[in-house]
Amino acid sequence: MIVNQAKHDRSTVELAGLFQVVSGENDAIRQLDGWVADLRAMQAAKAALSRCTFTELLAAIAFRSANAGSPVR
């Protein structure tokens, strides 16, 4: 195995910073996976709402207004 030992102009602090950025890769991937799941859930909710009748939508809006601040379960 040949290792390139050419002199580079990177400081120890810069290299440590690069290692820190790279170490966050798994967290970034998990975060992106969560965002994709959130977007899929939003698209499914929008599709479901688009199939509701006007009366159903009015009832849902009234329910949300009456329960503002209360989490829906």
TORSEKOL-628830 format. One record per residue (C-alpha): x, z, y. Coordinates in steps of 0.5 Angstrom, whole numbers, plus 2048, in hexadecimal, padded with zeros to 3 digits. Layout:
BEGIN
<atom><px>X</px><pz>Z</pz><py>Y</py></atom>
...
This chain:
BEGIN
<atom><px>800</px><pz>800</pz><py>800</py></atom>
<atom><px>803</px><pz>7FE</pz><py>807</py></atom>
<atom><px>801</px><pz>802</pz><py>80D</py></atom>
<atom><px>802</px><pz>7FF</pz><py>814</py></atom>
<atom><px>806</px><pz>804</pz><py>817</py></atom>
<atom><px>806</px><pz>800</pz><py>81E</py></atom>
<atom><px>806</px><pz>805</pz><py>824</py></atom>
<atom><px>7FF</px><pz>805</pz><py>827</py></atom>
<atom><px>7FD</px><pz>808</pz><py>82E</py></atom>
<atom><px>7F8</px><pz>80C</pz><py>82C</py></atom>
<atom><px>7F8</px><pz>814</pz><py>82E</py></atom>
<atom><px>7F6</px><pz>819</pz><py>829</py></atom>
<atom><px>7F0</px><pz>81B</pz><py>82D</py></atom>
<atom><px>7EE</px><pz>814</pz><py>82D</py></atom>
<atom><px>7EF</px><pz>814</pz><py>825</py></atom>
<atom><px>7EB</px><pz>81A</pz><py>825</py></atom>
<atom><px>7E5</px><pz>817</pz><py>829</py></atom>
<atom><px>7E5</px><pz>811</pz><py>825</py></atom>
<atom><px>7E5</px><pz>816</pz><py>81E</py></atom>
<atom><px>7DF</px><pz>81A</pz><py>821</py></atom>
<atom><px>7DB</px><pz>813</pz><py>823</py></atom>
<atom><px>7DC</px><pz>811</pz><py>81C</py></atom>
<atom><px>7DA</px><pz>817</pz><py>819</py></atom>
<atom><px>7D3</px><pz>817</pz><py>81C</py></atom>
<atom><px>7D1</px><pz>810</pz><py>818</py></atom>
<atom><px>7CD</px><pz>814</pz><py>813</py></atom>
<atom><px>7C9</px><pz>817</pz><py>818</py></atom>
<atom><px>7C8</px><pz>811</pz><py>81C</py></atom>
<atom><px>7C6</px><pz>80D</pz><py>816</py></atom>
<atom><px>7C1</px><pz>813</pz><py>814</py></atom>
<atom><px>7BE</px><pz>813</pz><py>81B</py></atom>
<atom><px>7BD</px><pz>80B</pz><py>81B</py></atom>
<atom><px>7B9</px><pz>80C</pz><py>814</py></atom>
<atom><px>7B5</px><pz>811</pz><py>817</py></atom>
<atom><px>7B4</px><pz>80D</pz><py>81D</py></atom>
<atom><px>7B2</px><pz>807</pz><py>819</py></atom>
<atom><px>7AD</px><pz>80B</pz><py>815</py></atom>
<atom><px>7AA</px><pz>80E</pz><py>81B</py></atom>
<atom><px>7A9</px><pz>806</pz><py>81E</py></atom>
<atom><px>7A6</px><pz>805</pz><py>817</py></atom>
<atom><px>7A1</px><pz>80A</pz><py>818</py></atom>
<atom><px>79F</px><pz>808</pz><py>81F</py></atom>
<atom><px>79E</px><pz>801</pz><py>81D</py></atom>
<atom><px>799</px><pz>804</pz><py>817</py></atom>
<atom><px>796</px><pz>808</pz><py>81C</py></atom>
<atom><px>795</px><pz>802</pz><py>821</py></atom>
<atom><px>792</px><pz>7FE</pz><py>81B</py></atom>
<atom><px>78D</px><pz>803</pz><py>819</py></atom>
<atom><px>78B</px><pz>804</pz><py>820</py></atom>
<atom><px>78A</px><pz>7FD</pz><py>821</py></atom>
<atom><px>785</px><pz>7FD</pz><py>81B</py></atom>
<atom><px>781</px><pz>803</pz><py>81E</py></atom>
<atom><px>77A</px><pz>802</pz><py>821</py></atom>
<atom><px>779</px><pz>803</pz><py>828</py></atom>
<atom><px>774</px><pz>809</pz><py>827</py></atom>
<atom><px>77A</px><pz>80C</pz><py>822</py></atom>
<atom><px>77F</px><pz>80B</pz><py>828</py></atom>
<atom><px>77B</px><pz>80F</pz><py>82D</py></atom>
<atom><px>77A</px><pz>814</pz><py>828</py></atom>
<atom><px>781</px><pz>815</pz><py>827</py></atom>
<atom><px>782</px><pz>815</pz><py>82E</py></atom>
<atom><px>77D</px><pz>81A</pz><py>82F</py></atom>
<atom><px>780</px><pz>81E</pz><py>829</py></atom>
<atom><px>787</px><pz>81E</pz><py>82C</py></atom>
<atom><px>785</px><pz>820</pz><py>833</py></atom>
<atom><px>781</px><pz>826</pz><py>830</py></atom>
<atom><px>787</px><pz>828</pz><py>82C</py></atom>
<atom><px>78D</px><pz>826</pz><py>832</py></atom>
<atom><px>793</px><pz>82B</pz><py>830</py></atom>
<atom><px>791</px><pz>82C</pz><py>829</py></atom>
<atom><px>795</px><pz>829</pz><py>824</py></atom>
<atom><px>790</px><pz>824</pz><py>81F</py></atom>
<atom><px>791</px><pz>826</pz><py>818</py></atom>
